Amino acid sequence: MEDKITVRVTGVNFEYNEDNTAIEKVNVNFTLVDPTQQFYGNGITPVTKEEYDASDIATLGTLISDKLVARLQA
């Protein structure tokens, strides 16, 4: 079985509109977890409010992983 790098969500920050009545942006903080300890990384990735609302903590990590892979392949 091959060990794979996973994404661990470490925090979520919300940006609100001017009158603080609605969320405009969601930024997800994450770290990369490599069981072989060969790679290290962390970052902040924006997600839409709809993506955030449709996710739980496990699927949020998968969403960030998918966004990271898409950026690497761009």
Secondary structure, DSSP 8 states (H G I E B T S, - for coil): -----EEEEEEEEEEE-TTSSSEEEEEEEEEEE-TTS---EEEEEEE-HHHHHT--HHHHHHHHHHHHHHHHH-
